């Protein structure tokens, strides 16, 4: 069994190396002519001003907020003085 594997490896190596393929000859490509653009021309004339569009529709009003509770007697709300601007 050992010799069979060795003989198979040698035969396959000989079979693969026996056929020498010649590379396919590719025809020479024709030279490509590329046209190069010239310098830029002068700028064009100014376009006409655009017309003003119509004003959009007014949006809907938002939902009304919840009502606050009635203040009780003796409730004092202290608002701190704003900080002076630097």
C-alpha positions, 0 to 999 in steps of 0.5 A: 500500500505504501508503494502504491501511493508513492508510484501514484504520486510519481506517475501524476507528477510525470503526467502533469509535467509531460505536457508543456503548454506554449503561452498564447501569443497576444496581438500587439494593441493599437496605440490609443489616441487621446485628445486633450482639451484646450484651455477654458473659455470665458465665463458666460453671461449672468442669468435672469433673476428668479421670480419670488414664490408664493407664501406658504399656508399658515400652520395649525395652532397647537393643543391647549395646555392643562389648567393649573390648580387654584393656589391655596391661602398662605402659599408664597412663591419665591423667584430668585433674582437673575444673575448679572451678565458678565 
